[in-house]
Amino acid sequence: MAPPEKKARTEEATGGDKEETPKEDDAEMKDSESKEEPPKEPEPPKELEEDAPPEKSKPRIKEDVKFLVPDTTLNVMQSTTGGLLMCLGDGGIQHFFAGARANVGIKSGRYMFEVKIVEFMNLVEDHSSRSAPRPKNTVRVGFTTATAPLIMGENSEGCVCFDSEGSFVQPKKRAQVAGRFARDEVVAVLLNLDEKSPNANTISLFKGGTRVSAPQPLPE
């Protein structure tokens, strides 16, 4: 039998070895955790619609861009300053679309215009009516040919547009490409007819200066 002093030393040494083992395991786990890096988020695609260089030699539009009476539906009202469009909403006419087309035509290059939704109308409806359209408020912004109808939609020819539900609309076709429009948002539509551009013959949607849809090809 070993002397008491030697036995105590043996137990202390054995106990010390047992306490150090978890520390080594913890170090190995920390090393493995540090090696496992979280997956990187994919980078957004590079914006191909860059600002055009200023060229003073190019022709400018001499007339003010506005909406002429022959190019608006009967239920469109314009403000005295010409910068605000409203639609009549009395009775059943509240369910009619109102359309307006600007007095500027385009053939080539790139063109963008902006629209701001300043109000959503929630008019009183007849409770006995079950055929009220949904959604109650709809806005469509886009481009048409000179002879196309003033009301844009999938049932109209010669138009492409985005609606306030975030859909890209063209004749006989509709696709969800972005989020819904909100009040006080500035929405911009860009038409690219520049043959030298990588986004030639496309239309794009922006909100607050940021792209929210991929370039949508124009119908043939």
N, CA, C and O of each residue as an XYZ file, in Angstrom:
880
protein
N       0.855     -1.206      0.000
C       0.000      0.000      0.000
C       0.878      1.238      0.000
O       1.813      1.317      0.797
N       0.606      2.229     -0.883
C       1.443      3.423     -0.997
C       1.255      4.309      0.206
O       0.190      4.313      0.823
N       2.278      5.057      0.543
C       2.173      6.000      1.668
C       1.100      7.043      1.377
O       0.792      7.303      0.214
N       0.528      7.644      2.420
C      -0.558      8.622      2.236
C      -0.166      9.794      1.370
O      -0.982     10.240      0.563
N       1.046     10.318      1.493
C       1.465     11.478      0.726
C       1.497     11.158     -0.759
O       1.000     11.943     -1.566
N       2.074     10.017     -1.137
C       2.148      9.648     -2.548
C       0.760      9.442     -3.128
O       0.510      9.824     -4.271
N      -0.160      8.841     -2.358
C      -1.514      8.607     -2.843
C      -2.238      9.912     -3.122
O      -2.952     10.039     -4.117
N      -2.047     10.885     -2.229
C      -2.692     12.180     -2.440
C      -2.171     12.861     -3.681
O      -2.950     13.457     -4.425
N      -0.885     12.792     -3.925
C      -0.305     13.408     -5.113
C      -0.815     12.733     -6.386
O      -1.080     13.397     -7.388
N      -0.949     11.405     -6.334
C      -1.458     10.678     -7.503
C      -2.882     11.111     -7.835
O      -3.210     11.304     -9.006
N      -3.739     11.268     -6.812
C      -5.120     11.686     -7.043
C      -5.194     13.109     -7.584
O      -6.023     13.401     -8.446
N      -4.318     14.013     -7.076
C      -4.302     15.381     -7.577
C      -3.902     15.434     -9.039
O      -4.487     16.175     -9.829
N      -2.895     14.636     -9.393
C      -2.462     14.616    -10.795
C      -3.549     14.081    -11.696
O      -3.783     14.615    -12.781
N      -4.225     13.014    -11.248
C      -5.306     12.437    -12.056
C      -6.463     13.418    -12.208
O      -7.018     13.587    -13.294
N      -6.818     14.067    -11.083
C      -7.902     15.055    -11.156
C      -7.560     16.220    -12.037
O      -8.443     16.741    -12.718
N      -6.318     16.658    -12.061
C      -5.910     17.768    -12.923
C      -6.023     17.421    -14.381
O      -6.407     18.270    -15.186
N      -5.698     16.186    -14.752
C      -5.821     15.766    -16.150
C      -7.271     15.797    -16.595
O      -7.556     16.186    -17.727
N      -8.196     15.396    -15.731
C      -9.603     15.360    -16.101
C     -10.158     16.762    -16.309
O     -11.040     16.944    -17.148
N      -9.676     17.751    -15.580
C     -10.180     19.113    -15.720
C      -9.677     19.776    -16.993
O     -10.367     20.643    -17.530
N      -8.518     19.412    -17.494
C      -7.951     20.046    -18.671
C      -8.558     19.514    -19.967
O      -8.511     20.204    -20.986
N      -9.120     18.319    -19.959
C      -9.654     17.711    -21.181
C     -10.789     18.535    -21.795
O     -10.760     18.760    -23.005
N     -11.806     19.005    -21.017
C     -12.860     19.831    -21.632
C     -12.330     21.109    -22.251
O     -12.887     21.581    -23.242
N     -11.267     21.686    -21.695
C     -10.711     22.905    -22.261
C     -10.184     22.664    -23.664
O     -10.341     23.508    -24.546
N      -9.557     21.513    -23.871
C      -9.063     21.186    -25.208
C     -10.228     20.998    -26.176
O     -10.170     21.428    -27.328
N     -11.309     20.336    -25.680
C     -12.481     20.137    -26.533
C     -13.118     21.471    -26.905
O     -13.521     21.671    -28.051
N     -13.212     22.401    -25.920
C     -13.784     23.718    -26.204
C     -12.961     24.459    -27.251
O     -13.512     25.129    -28.125
N     -11.641     24.336    -27.158
C     -10.777     25.008    -28.127
C     -10.992     24.454    -29.522
O     -11.007     25.206    -30.496
N     -11.162     23.112    -29.627
C     -11.404     22.507    -30.932
C     -12.740     22.965    -31.512
O     -12.834     23.221    -32.712
N     -13.789     23.073    -30.664
C     -15.095     23.518    -31.144
C     -15.045     24.960    -31.624
O     -15.659     25.299    -32.636
N     -14.309     25.824    -30.895
C     -14.190     27.216    -31.317
C     -13.462     27.327    -32.645
O     -13.807     28.158    -33.485
N     -12.437     26.472    -32.833
C     -11.708     26.495    -34.095
C     -12.609     26.086    -35.248
O     -12.561     26.691    -36.319
N     -13.446     25.047    -35.034
C     -14.338     24.592    -36.101
C     -15.407     25.631    -36.413
O     -15.783     25.806    -37.572
N     -15.912     26.338    -35.359
C     -16.917     27.374    -35.588
C     -16.342     28.559    -36.347
O     -17.015     29.153    -37.190
N     -15.094     28.898    -36.046
C     -14.474     30.024    -36.736
C     -14.203     29.707    -38.198
O     -14.172     30.614    -39.029
N     -14.004     28.424    -38.527
C     -13.739     28.044    -39.908
C     -15.010     28.051    -40.745
O     -14.950     28.276    -41.954
N     -16.175     27.806    -40.114
C     -17.446     27.767    -40.837
C     -17.965     29.193    -41.020
O     -18.542     29.765    -40.095
N     -17.767     29.761    -42.186
C     -18.224     31.119    -42.475
C     -19.662     31.090    -42.978
O     -20.039     30.175    -43.710
N     -20.463     32.070    -42.601
C     -21.842     32.102    -43.097
C     -21.868     32.322    -44.604
O     -20.989     32.992    -45.145
N     -22.872     31.763    -45.291
C     -22.947     31.941    -46.750
C     -23.141     33.399    -47.126
O     -23.923     34.108    -46.493
N     -22.445     33.842    -48.134
C     -22.531     35.227    -48.582
C     -23.791     35.442    -49.411
O     -24.171     34.593    -50.216
N     -24.426     36.578    -49.204
C     -25.611     36.916    -49.983
C     -25.214     37.269    -51.411
O     -24.196     37.927    -51.628
N     -26.013     36.836    -52.384
C     -25.667     37.160    -53.779
C     -25.717     38.659    -54.025
O     -26.621     39.345    -53.548
N     -24.759     39.153    -54.760
C     -24.707     40.580    -55.059
C     -25.786     40.943    -56.073
O     -26.050     40.168    -56.993
N     -26.413     42.104    -55.922
C     -27.429     42.511    -56.899
C     -26.810     42.717    -58.269
O     -25.647     43.106    -58.377
N     -27.584     42.457    -59.323
C     -27.029     42.646    -60.670
C     -26.649     44.097    -60.918
O     -27.274     45.013    -60.384
N     -25.644     44.293    -61.713
C     -25.169     45.640    -62.015
C     -26.221     46.401    -62.815
O     -26.805     45.865    -63.757
N     -26.454     47.651    -62.433
C     -27.417     48.491    -63.134
C     -26.838     48.914    -64.476
O     -25.785     49.549    -64.541
N     -27.545     48.550    -65.551
C     -27.085     48.863    -66.900
C     -27.640     50.184    -67.413
O     -27.165     50.708    -68.421
N     -28.639     50.725    -66.728
C     -29.216     52.009    -67.136
C     -28.421     53.141    -66.477
O     -28.797     53.631    -65.413
N     -27.346     53.541    -67.101
C     -26.517     54.612    -66.563
C     -26.969     55.962    -67.120
O     -27.610     56.038    -68.168
N     -26.620     57.022    -66.392
C     -26.976     58.370    -66.840
C     -26.262     58.693    -68.149
O     -25.070     58.429    -68.303
N     -27.000     59.259    -69.074
C     -26.412     59.643    -70.355
C     -25.568     60.897    -70.175
O     -25.918     61.757    -69.366
N     -24.467     61.021    -70.907
C     -23.650     62.243    -70.810
C     -24.415     63.432    -71.368
O     -25.134     63.287    -72.356
N     -24.278     64.595    -70.763
C     -24.989     65.782    -71.270
C     -24.488     66.186    -72.652
O     -23.287     66.350    -72.868
N     -25.415     66.342    -73.571
C     -25.069     66.749    -74.933
C     -25.963     67.925    -75.316
O     -27.172     67.772    -75.485
N     -25.360     69.078    -75.447
C     -26.124     70.277    -75.767
C     -26.585     70.305    -77.218
O     -27.508     71.041    -77.568
N     -25.940     69.502    -78.060
C     -26.282     69.544    -79.476
C     -27.583     68.819    -79.784
O     -28.176     69.050    -80.837
N     -28.046     67.938    -78.880
C     -29.258     67.185    -79.159
C     -30.484     68.093    -79.058
O     -30.512     69.005    -78.231
N     -31.495     67.851    -79.892
C     -32.702     68.690    -79.846
C     -33.468     68.498    -78.544
O     -33.492     67.405    -77.977
N     -34.082     69.559    -78.085
C     -34.872     69.531    -76.867
C     -36.344     69.745    -77.202
O     -36.686     70.298    -78.247
N     -37.199     69.297    -76.300
C     -38.626     69.517    -76.491
C     -38.933     70.991    -76.237
O     -38.657     71.512    -75.156
N     -39.490     71.641    -77.211
C     -39.752     73.076    -77.104
C     -41.056     73.367    -76.372
O     -41.150     74.358    -75.648
N     -42.050     72.525    -76.551
C     -43.338     72.756    -75.912
C     -43.386     72.106    -74.531
O     -42.656     71.156    -74.249
N     -44.249     72.632    -73.691
C     -44.448     72.038    -72.371
C     -45.191     70.709    -72.502
O     -46.117     70.574    -73.302
N     -44.769     69.741    -71.709
C     -45.454     68.447    -71.696
C     -46.752     68.605    -70.910
O     -46.741     69.017    -69.750
N     -47.862     68.274    -71.548
C     -49.164     68.427    -70.897
C     -50.151     67.426    -71.474
O     -49.834     66.680    -72.400
N     -51.352     67.425    -70.911
C     -52.409     66.517    -71.349
C     -53.494     67.345    -72.031
O     -54.165     68.158    -71.394
N     -53.653     67.130    -73.321
C     -54.664     67.853    -74.081
C     -56.027     67.199    -73.887
O     -56.124     65.998    -73.639
N     -57.065     67.999    -74.003
C     -58.426     67.503    -73.775
C     -58.778     66.338    -74.705
O     -59.374     65.370    -74.232
N     -58.444     66.377    -76.005
C     -58.774     65.231    -76.863
C     -58.077     63.931    -76.455
O     -58.503     62.847    -76.853
N     -57.005     64.038    -75.662
C     -56.274     62.845    -75.239
C     -56.568     62.470    -73.793
O     -55.733     61.855    -73.130
N     -57.739     62.831    -73.301
C     -58.182     62.420    -71.969
C     -59.619     61.919    -72.055
O     -60.385     62.359    -72.913
N     -59.979     61.005    -71.171
C     -61.361     60.530    -71.123
C     -62.241     61.583    -70.446
O     -61.739     62.512    -69.813
N     -63.556     61.427    -70.588
C     -64.488     62.444    -70.099
C     -64.475     62.583    -68.583
O     -64.862     63.629    -68.061
N     -64.043     61.560    -67.870
C     -64.066     61.617    -66.404
C     -62.737     62.063    -65.803
O     -62.488     61.844    -64.617
N     -61.877     62.691    -66.615
C     -60.602     63.215    -66.121
C     -60.738     64.705    -65.823
O     -61.282     65.460    -66.629
N     -60.246     65.114    -64.674
C     -60.207     66.532    -64.305
C     -58.753     66.924    -64.076
O     -58.001     66.206    -63.416
N     -58.366     68.076    -64.630
C     -57.012     68.577    -64.455
C     -57.013     69.790    -63.538
O     -57.953     70.585    -63.533
N     -55.942     69.915    -62.763
C     -55.797     71.106    -61.930
C     -55.460     72.300    -62.817
O     -55.073     72.129    -63.973
N     -55.603     73.486    -62.286
C     -55.331     74.694    -63.068
C     -53.857     74.819    -63.431
O     -53.512     75.465    -64.420
N     -52.997     74.208    -62.642
C     -51.561     74.266    -62.942
C     -51.134     73.196    -63.935
O     -50.038     73.269    -64.492
N     -51.993     72.199    -64.164
C     -51.669     71.152    -65.126
C     -50.820     70.025    -64.586
O     -50.504     69.096    -65.330
N     -50.438     70.068    -63.319
C     -49.577     69.023    -62.772
C     -50.299     67.965    -61.978
O     -49.660     67.060    -61.439
N     -51.627     68.050    -61.889
C     -52.401     67.104    -61.086
C     -53.591     66.611    -61.886
O     -54.338     67.405    -62.457
N     -53.766     65.298    -61.924
C     -54.902     64.681    -62.600
C     -55.808     64.035    -61.564
O     -55.339     63.378    -60.636
N     -57.117     64.230    -61.733
C     -58.112     63.630    -60.845
C     -59.185     62.978    -61.700
O     -59.371     63.333    -62.864
N     -59.890     62.018    -61.109
C     -60.986     61.381    -61.842
C     -62.285     61.577    -61.079
O     -62.296     61.590    -59.848
N     -63.377     61.730    -61.812
C     -64.686     61.894    -61.194
C     -65.081     60.611    -60.472
O     -64.740     59.510    -60.904
N     -65.806     60.770    -59.362
C     -66.159     59.592    -58.575
C     -67.572     59.602    -58.064
O     -67.835     59.057    -56.992
N     -68.503     60.208    -58.796
C     -69.894     60.269    -58.360
C     -70.652     59.038    -58.842
O     -70.573     58.669    -60.013
N     -71.385     58.408    -57.932
C     -72.232     57.286    -58.309
C     -71.461     56.144    -58.947
O     -70.361     55.791    -58.521
N     -72.069     55.576    -59.982
C     -71.448     54.433    -60.649
C     -70.213     54.780    -61.452
O     -69.443     53.890    -61.813
N     -70.004     56.067    -61.745
C     -68.834     56.460    -62.535
C     -67.535     56.238    -61.761
O     -66.449     56.252    -62.341
N     -67.654     56.036    -60.451
C     -66.454     55.800    -59.654
C     -65.769     54.492    -60.042
O     -64.591     54.305    -59.740
N     -66.480     53.592    -60.699
C     -65.905     52.314    -61.100
C     -65.292     52.365    -62.497
O     -64.770     51.357    -62.976
N     -65.346     53.523    -63.158
C     -64.784     53.648    -64.502
C     -63.311     54.039    -64.418
O     -62.902     54.803    -63.544
N     -62.531     53.500    -65.342
C     -61.146     53.941    -65.470
C     -61.112     55.313    -66.134
O     -61.942     55.627    -66.987
N     -60.146     56.118    -65.731
C     -59.887     57.402    -66.381
C     -58.515     57.330    -67.030
O     -57.564     56.832    -66.428
N     -58.410     57.827    -68.258
C     -57.147     57.736    -68.985
C     -56.705     59.078    -69.529
O     -57.531     59.911    -69.905
N     -55.392     59.285    -69.570
C     -54.830     60.525    -70.119
C     -53.500     60.212    -70.782
O     -52.696     59.440    -70.259
N     -53.277     60.826    -71.952
C     -52.040     60.608    -72.702
C     -51.363     61.955    -72.944
O     -52.012     62.924    -73.339
N     -50.054     62.005    -72.703
C     -49.310     63.259    -72.865
C     -49.162     63.606    -74.341
O     -49.375     62.766    -75.215
N     -48.793     64.859    -74.604
C     -48.723     65.366    -75.979
C     -47.340     65.189    -76.601
O     -47.031     65.856    -77.588
N     -46.508     64.319    -76.059
C     -45.142     64.128    -76.553
C     -45.012     62.737    -77.154
O     -45.392     61.742    -76.536
N     -44.467     62.678    -78.372
C     -44.214     61.400    -79.025
C     -42.730     61.071    -79.022
O     -41.892     61.973    -79.012
N     -42.403     59.800    -79.030
C     -41.002     59.370    -79.003
C     -40.774     58.319    -80.076
O     -41.671     57.547    -80.414
N     -39.541     58.305    -80.612
C     -39.182     57.344    -81.654
C     -37.902     56.587    -81.330
O     -37.747     55.438    -81.742
N     -36.990     57.208    -80.604
C     -35.706     56.573    -80.297
C     -35.163     57.160    -79.001
O     -35.704     58.133    -78.476
N     -34.086     56.559    -78.489
C     -33.470     57.056    -77.266
C     -34.114     56.476    -76.021
O     -34.771     55.436    -76.073
N     -33.917     57.160    -74.902
C     -34.464     56.727    -73.619
C     -35.310     57.845    -73.015
O     -34.928     59.015    -73.039
N     -36.453     57.465    -72.479
C     -37.373     58.447    -71.910
C     -37.920     57.929    -70.581
O     -38.252     56.751    -70.444
N     -38.005     58.827    -69.617
C     -38.542     58.482    -68.301
C     -39.484     59.581    -67.830
O     -39.227     60.767    -68.036
N     -40.575     59.172    -67.198
C     -41.446     60.141    -66.540
C     -41.812     59.606    -65.156
O     -41.787     58.400    -64.911
N     -42.150     60.529    -64.264
C     -42.463     60.179    -62.877
C     -43.912     60.510    -62.546
O     -44.495     61.451    -63.085
N     -44.475     59.712    -61.648
C     -45.847     59.903    -61.180
C     -45.853     59.749    -59.661
O     -45.192     58.869    -59.111
N     -46.605     60.614    -58.998
C     -46.757     60.515    -57.546
C     -48.234     60.368    -57.202
O     -49.064     61.166    -57.637
N     -48.556     59.345    -56.419
C     -49.931     59.126    -55.972
C     -50.158     59.980    -54.726
O     -49.527     59.756    -53.693
N     -51.049     60.947    -54.822
C     -51.258     61.876    -53.709
C     -52.503     61.546    -52.894
O     -52.674     62.078    -51.797
N     -53.381     60.673    -53.409
C     -54.614     60.395    -52.669
C     -55.225     59.081    -53.133
O     -55.189     58.748    -54.318
N     -55.789     58.339    -52.181
C     -56.617     57.174    -52.463
C     -58.049     57.533    -52.086
O     -58.313     57.977    -50.969
N     -58.973     57.337    -53.027
C     -60.369     57.683    -52.787
C     -61.135     56.456    -52.309
O     -61.075     55.400    -52.938
N     -61.858     56.594    -51.194
C     -62.738     55.546    -50.686
C     -64.156     56.107    -50.656
O     -64.633     56.588    -49.628
N     -64.806     56.033    -51.796
C     -66.129     56.629    -51.940
C     -67.202     55.695    -51.389
O     -66.995     54.491    -51.246
N     -68.358     56.290    -51.085
C     -69.477     55.517    -50.551
C     -70.058     54.656    -51.665
O     -70.329     55.136    -52.766
N     -70.245     53.371    -51.357
C     -70.771     52.445    -52.351
C     -72.187     52.026    -51.984
O     -72.620     52.138    -50.837
N     -72.882     51.546    -52.990
C     -74.210     50.984    -52.783
C     -74.046     49.589    -52.185
O     -73.469     48.703    -52.817
N     -74.559     49.392    -50.955
C     -74.373     48.109    -50.277
C     -75.109     46.973    -50.977
O     -74.765     45.805    -50.792
N     -76.104     47.299    -51.769
C     -76.834     46.253    -52.487
C     -76.076     45.755    -53.712
O     -76.426     44.727    -54.291
N     -75.028     46.495    -54.104
C     -74.248     46.098    -55.275
C     -73.192     45.079    -54.868
O     -72.469     45.281    -53.893
N     -73.105     43.993    -55.612
C     -72.135     42.935    -55.334
C     -71.072     42.830    -56.424
O     -70.208     41.954    -56.379
N     -71.141     43.711    -57.380
C     -70.223     43.604    -58.522
C     -69.182     44.712    -58.526
O     -68.642     45.041    -59.583
N     -68.887     45.294    -57.371
C     -67.879     46.350    -57.313
C     -66.508     45.759    -57.624
O     -66.152     44.716    -57.075
N     -65.740     46.402    -58.486
C     -64.433     45.843    -58.864
C     -63.440     45.907    -57.713
O     -63.535     46.763    -56.833
N     -62.493     44.991    -57.738
C     -61.394     44.962    -56.776
C     -60.088     44.920    -57.548
O     -59.996     44.202    -58.544
N     -59.070     45.668    -57.121
C     -59.072     46.600    -55.996
C     -59.851     47.869    -56.305
O     -60.109     48.177    -57.468
N     -60.226     48.607    -55.262
C     -61.021     49.815    -55.458
C     -60.222     50.917    -56.136
O     -60.766     51.678    -56.937
N     -58.936     51.008    -55.820
C     -58.073     52.040    -56.397
C     -57.001     51.381    -57.249
O     -56.293     50.485    -56.789
N     -56.888     51.827    -58.488
C     -55.899     51.269    -59.410
C     -55.271     52.397    -60.217
O     -55.958     53.301    -60.693
N     -53.964     52.324    -60.357
C     -53.223     53.278    -61.185
C     -52.389     52.489    -62.181
O     -51.779     51.482    -61.824
N     -52.363     52.943    -63.422
C     -51.531     52.327    -64.456
C     -50.683     53.412    -65.110
O     -51.191     54.465    -65.496
N     -49.403     53.145    -65.228
C     -48.475     54.104    -65.838
C     -47.672     53.378    -66.905
O     -47.154     52.287    -66.667
N     -47.571     53.989    -68.087
C     -46.837     53.334    -69.163
C     -46.837     54.166    -70.425
O     -46.939     55.392    -70.385
N     -46.719     53.471    -71.557
C     -46.619     54.117    -72.870
C     -47.594     53.439    -73.828
O     -47.885     52.249    -73.710
N     -48.093     54.233    -74.786
C     -48.979     53.708    -75.821
C     -48.559     54.269    -77.172
O     -47.800     55.235    -77.257
N     -49.067     53.646    -78.213
C     -48.907     54.222    -79.545
C     -49.906     55.373    -79.705
O     -50.816     55.536    -78.892
N     -49.723     56.156    -80.751
C     -50.560     57.348    -80.936
C     -52.025     56.998    -81.159
O     -52.907     57.781    -80.806
N     -52.295     55.834    -81.739
C     -53.671     55.459    -82.064
C     -54.267     54.470    -81.071
O     -55.390     54.006    -81.271
N     -53.542     54.136    -80.005
C     -54.030     53.158    -79.030
C     -55.118     53.770    -78.157
O     -55.187     54.993    -78.037
N     -55.967     52.951    -77.545
C     -56.988     53.481    -76.630
C     -56.358     54.193    -75.437
O     -55.217     53.914    -75.071
N     -57.104     55.108    -74.839
C     -56.606     55.843    -73.680
C     -56.564     54.980    -72.421
O     -55.801     55.272    -71.500
N     -57.362     53.935    -72.368
C     -57.377     53.026    -71.222
C     -56.414     51.880    -71.508
O     -56.644     51.078    -72.413
N     -55.340     51.807    -70.739
C     -54.349     50.751    -70.931
C     -54.751     49.501    -70.153
O     -55.361     49.588    -69.088
N     -54.402     48.344    -70.697
C     -54.713     47.081    -70.033
C     -54.431     45.913    -70.939
O     -54.047     46.088    -72.095
N     -54.626     44.693    -70.403
C     -54.341     43.503    -71.213
C     -55.333     43.311    -72.341
O     -55.087     42.526    -73.258
N     -56.466     44.028    -72.285
C     -57.454     43.944    -73.357
C     -57.291     45.056    -74.391
O     -58.113     45.182    -75.299
N     -56.244     45.858    -74.260
C     -55.989     46.955    -75.194
C     -54.755     46.659    -76.024
O     -53.800     46.057    -75.532
N     -54.769     47.074    -77.267
C     -53.625     46.893    -78.162
C     -52.766     48.155    -78.171
O     -53.264     49.259    -77.953
N     -51.480     47.978    -78.425
C     -50.578     49.115    -78.586
C     -50.194     49.809    -77.297
O     -49.960     51.017    -77.303
N     -50.122     49.077    -76.180
C     -49.749     49.701    -74.914
C     -48.941     48.741    -74.057
O     -49.079     47.523    -74.166
N     -48.100     49.304    -73.210
C     -47.387     48.558    -72.164
C     -47.412     49.429    -70.918
O     -47.250     50.646    -71.012
N     -47.613     48.821    -69.747
C     -47.724     49.623    -68.536
C     -47.468     48.769    -67.306
O     -47.434     47.540    -67.368
N     -47.291     49.458    -66.187
C     -47.230     48.834    -64.867
C     -48.438     49.321    -64.078
O     -48.795     50.496    -64.158
N     -49.074     48.429    -63.312
C     -50.204     48.864    -62.500
C     -49.814     48.913    -61.028
O     -48.745     48.441    -60.642
N     -50.697     49.491    -60.210
C     -50.390     49.720    -58.800
C     -50.342     48.443    -57.977
O     -49.987     48.488    -56.800
N     -50.691     47.307    -58.568
C     -50.531     46.019    -57.894
C     -49.143     45.435    -58.117
O     -48.813     44.382    -57.572
N     -48.319     46.129    -58.931
C     -46.970     45.650    -59.215
C     -46.878     44.731    -60.408
O     -45.898     44.000    -60.545
N     -47.874     44.746    -61.277
C     -47.893     43.870    -62.452
C     -47.426     44.624    -63.689
O     -47.667     45.822    -63.835
N     -46.754     43.900    -64.573
C     -46.425     44.426    -65.899
C     -47.504     43.946    -66.847
O     -47.752     42.747    -66.968
N     -48.143     44.892    -67.521
C     -49.311     44.586    -68.345
C     -49.002     44.919    -69.793
O     -48.503     45.999    -70.109
N     -49.309     43.972    -70.664
C     -49.219     44.167    -72.106
C     -50.394     43.442    -72.739
O     -51.092     42.704    -72.043
N     -50.641     43.622    -74.034
C     -51.808     42.990    -74.649
C     -51.864     41.485    -74.399
O     -50.943     40.744    -74.743
N     -52.972     41.053    -73.788
C     -53.269     39.637    -73.526
C     -52.267     38.969    -72.586
O     -52.094     37.751    -72.621
N     -51.614     39.762    -71.755
C     -50.615     39.181    -70.854
C     -50.415     40.079    -69.644
O     -50.419     41.305    -69.750
N     -50.237     39.435    -68.477
C     -49.989     40.151    -67.229
C     -49.034     39.317    -66.382
O     -49.180     38.098    -66.296
N     -48.053     39.975    -65.755
C     -47.069     39.270    -64.931
C     -46.710     40.120    -63.723
O     -46.521     41.330    -63.848
N     -46.615     39.494    -62.552
C     -46.219     40.194    -61.330
C     -44.710     40.392    -61.336
O     -43.961     39.418    -61.406
N     -44.249     41.650    -61.263
C     -42.812     41.942    -61.354
C     -42.313     42.823    -60.213
O     -41.102     42.976    -60.053
N     -43.210     43.408    -59.416
C     -42.782     44.333    -58.355
C     -43.838     44.373    -57.260
O     -44.868     43.706    -57.348
N     -43.566     45.170    -56.221
C     -44.519     45.337    -55.136
C     -45.565     46.390    -55.455
O     -45.487     47.068    -56.479
N     -46.532     46.521    -54.580
C     -47.625     47.476    -54.790
C     -47.154     48.917    -54.624
O     -46.171     49.197    -53.937
N     -47.887     49.826    -55.273
C     -47.632     51.247    -55.109
C     -48.292     51.715    -53.808
O     -49.341     51.207    -53.414
N     -47.672     52.672    -53.164
C     -48.229     53.260    -51.951
C     -48.426     54.757    -52.147
O     -47.818     55.366    -53.027
N     -49.275     55.334    -51.325
C     -49.515     56.775    -51.417
C     -48.239     57.542    -51.090
O     -47.469     57.149    -50.214
N     -48.029     58.635    -51.803
C     -46.856     59.512    -51.663
C     -45.584     58.902    -52.234
O     -44.515     59.500    -52.110
N     -45.668     57.733    -52.855
C     -44.499     57.171    -53.529
C     -44.320     57.824    -54.897
O     -45.295     58.131    -55.582
N     -43.070     58.031    -55.281
C     -42.746     58.540    -56.609
C     -42.360     57.349    -57.475
O     -41.351     56.687    -57.231
N     -43.171     57.089    -58.480
C     -42.970     55.952    -59.379
C     -42.483     56.476    -60.720
O     -43.037     57.438    -61.252
N     -41.456     55.854    -61.265
C     -40.897     56.272    -62.556
C     -40.927     55.110    -63.532
O     -40.651     53.967    -63.168
N     -41.264     55.416    -64.770
C     -41.281     54.421    -65.848
C     -40.261     54.835    -66.893
O     -40.271     55.971    -67.367
N     -39.385     53.913    -67.249
C     -38.314     54.181    -68.213
C     -38.524     53.332    -69.458
O     -38.617     52.107    -69.379
N     -38.597     53.991    -70.600
C     -38.691     53.309    -71.892
C     -37.360     53.457    -72.610
O     -36.892     54.572    -72.841
N     -36.756     52.337    -72.962
C     -35.434     52.339    -73.593
C     -35.574     51.880    -75.043
O     -35.840     50.709    -75.312
N     -35.391     52.817    -75.972
C     -35.420     52.512    -77.405
C     -34.055     52.742    -78.041
O     -33.945     52.854    -79.262
N     -33.017     52.812    -77.214
C     -31.655     53.033    -77.694
C     -31.064     51.700    -78.144
O     -30.816     50.821    -77.319
N     -30.837     51.547    -79.440
C     -30.339     50.283    -79.977
C     -28.937     49.951    -79.476
O     -28.546     48.784    -79.492
N     -28.173     50.945    -79.034
C     -26.820     50.700    -78.542
C     -26.794     50.300    -77.063
O     -25.747     49.912    -76.545
N     -27.908     50.390    -76.402
C     -27.970     50.080    -74.972
C     -28.143     48.581    -74.750
O     -28.805     47.918    -75.549
N     -27.559     48.026    -73.672
C     -27.779     46.603    -73.370
C     -29.223     46.300    -72.997
O     -29.640     45.143    -73.041
N     -29.995     47.323    -72.629
C     -31.410     47.141    -72.299
C     -32.315     47.690    -73.395
O     -33.402     48.195    -73.112
N     -31.872     47.593    -74.635
C     -32.648     48.139    -75.750
C     -34.006     47.460    -75.853
O     -34.139     46.258    -75.622
N     -35.018     48.263    -76.208
C     -36.383     47.786    -76.428
C     -36.961     47.134    -75.176
O     -37.532     46.045    -75.231
N     -36.801     47.822    -74.047
C     -37.356     47.346    -72.781
C     -38.031     48.503    -72.057
O     -37.847     49.669    -72.406
N     -38.813     48.158    -71.048
C     -39.456     49.138    -70.179
C     -39.204     48.709    -68.737
O     -39.282     47.523    -68.416
N     -38.900     49.678    -67.866
C     -38.524     49.368    -66.485
C     -39.295     50.246    -65.514
O     -39.760     51.331    -65.863
N     -39.422     49.748    -64.277
C     -40.140     50.460    -63.219
C     -39.175     50.801    -62.083
O     -38.368     49.970    -61.666
N     -39.273     52.037    -61.592
C     -38.450     52.506    -60.478
C     -39.354     53.113    -59.414
O     -40.418     53.650    -59.723
N     -38.919     53.025    -58.148
C     -39.604     53.680    -57.033
C     -38.575     54.454    -56.228
O     -37.571     53.894    -55.788
N     -38.827     55.737    -56.038
C     -37.913     56.543    -55.257
C     -36.501     56.542    -55.796
O     -35.544     56.654    -55.030
N     -36.355     56.417    -57.113
C     -35.036     56.408    -57.733
C     -34.344     55.066    -57.721
O     -33.192     54.977    -58.148
N     -35.005     54.000    -57.243
C     -34.409     52.668    -57.172
C     -35.185     51.712    -58.067
O     -36.416     51.712    -58.066
N     -34.469     50.907    -58.823
C     -35.121     49.931    -59.699
C     -35.857     48.887    -58.859
O     -35.311     48.367    -57.886
N     -37.090     48.588    -59.240
C     -37.873     47.573    -58.536
C     -38.332     46.460    -59.466
O     -39.003     45.528    -59.025
N     -37.981     46.542    -60.742
C     -38.318     45.467    -61.676
C     -37.191     45.297    -62.675
O     -36.484     46.250    -63.004
N     -37.034     44.092    -63.147
C     -36.079     43.838    -64.216
C     -36.597     44.472    -65.502
O     -37.806     44.659    -65.641
N     -35.714     44.811    -66.448
C     -36.185     45.360    -67.724
C     -37.130     44.380    -68.421
O     -36.776     43.223    -68.647
N     -38.314     44.842    -68.755
C     -39.313     43.996    -69.403
C     -39.278     44.224    -70.912
O     -39.407     45.361    -71.366
N     -39.103     43.149    -71.702
C     -39.040     43.330    -73.157
C     -40.363     43.819    -73.723
O     -41.435     43.405    -73.284
N     -40.270     44.700    -74.696
C     -41.469     45.207    -75.357
C     -42.048     44.141    -76.273
O     -41.296     43.361    -76.856
N     -43.357     44.091    -76.410
C     -43.954     43.123    -77.339
C     -43.572     43.449    -78.775
O     -43.366     44.611    -79.124
N     -43.480     42.431    -79.591
C     -43.092     42.628    -80.992
C     -44.223     43.264    -81.780
O     -44.080     43.507    -82.979
